[in-house]
């Protein structure tokens, strides 16, 4: 095999690696989606509380902040793992299916290197 063939194989193998990394993001995406779905409607309304609850009011405020923090964490995980799946998956499919531009960037055509005045490849 020539150097050109080895570079082509390396690009394809890297594409497969990116696809595997994309698949490993699926459990994180699903768990974040289920977590966000479970939090979607259970936030207690502040209007339901009365102002004269005393110490119980502070615990309700703490619960609301804790709930908001947990929901924000679930949404952050959902967005980050979704973006990871999408971007790694698209890049992996591109490299496995073709990757011609990447190949030309890594291993430029013979004519371009000869016309630029570089020494010939050995």
ZIMOSUL-V777841 format. One record per residue. N is the residue number from 1. SS is DSSP state (alpha for helix, beta for strand, coil for the rest). Layout:
[[N | SS] [N | SS]]
This chain:
[[1 | coil] [2 | coil] [3 | alpha] [4 | alpha] [5 | alpha] [6 | alpha] [7 | alpha] [8 | alpha] [9 | alpha] [10 | alpha] [11 | alpha] [12 | alpha] [13 | alpha] [14 | alpha] [15 | alpha] [16 | alpha] [17 | alpha] [18 | alpha] [19 | alpha] [20 | alpha] [21 | alpha] [22 | alpha] [23 | alpha] [24 | alpha] [25 | coil] [26 | alpha] [27 | alpha] [28 | alpha] [29 | alpha] [30 | alpha] [31 | alpha] [32 | alpha] [33 | alpha] [34 | alpha] [35 | alpha] [36 | alpha] [37 | alpha] [38 | alpha] [39 | alpha] [40 | coil] [41 | coil] [42 | coil] [43 | coil] [44 | coil] [45 | coil] [46 | coil] [47 | coil] [48 | coil] [49 | coil] [50 | coil] [51 | coil] [52 | coil] [53 | coil] [54 | coil] [55 | alpha] [56 | alpha] [57 | alpha] [58 | alpha] [59 | alpha] [60 | alpha] [61 | alpha] [62 | alpha] [63 | alpha] [64 | alpha] [65 | alpha] [66 | alpha] [67 | alpha] [68 | alpha] [69 | alpha] [70 | alpha] [71 | alpha] [72 | alpha] [73 | alpha] [74 | alpha] [75 | alpha] [76 | alpha] [77 | alpha] [78 | alpha] [79 | alpha] [80 | alpha] [81 | alpha] [82 | alpha] [83 | alpha] [84 | alpha] [85 | alpha] [86 | alpha] [87 | alpha] [88 | alpha] [89 | alpha] [90 | alpha] [91 | alpha] [92 | alpha] [93 | alpha] [94 | alpha] [95 | alpha] [96 | alpha] [97 | alpha] [98 | coil] [99 | coil] [100 | alpha] [101 | alpha] [102 | alpha] [103 | alpha] [104 | alpha] [105 | alpha] [106 | alpha] [107 | coil] [108 | coil] [109 | coil] [110 | alpha] [111 | alpha] [112 | alpha] [113 | alpha] [114 | alpha] [115 | alpha] [116 | coil] [117 | coil] [118 | coil] [119 | coil] [120 | coil] [121 | coil] [122 | coil]]
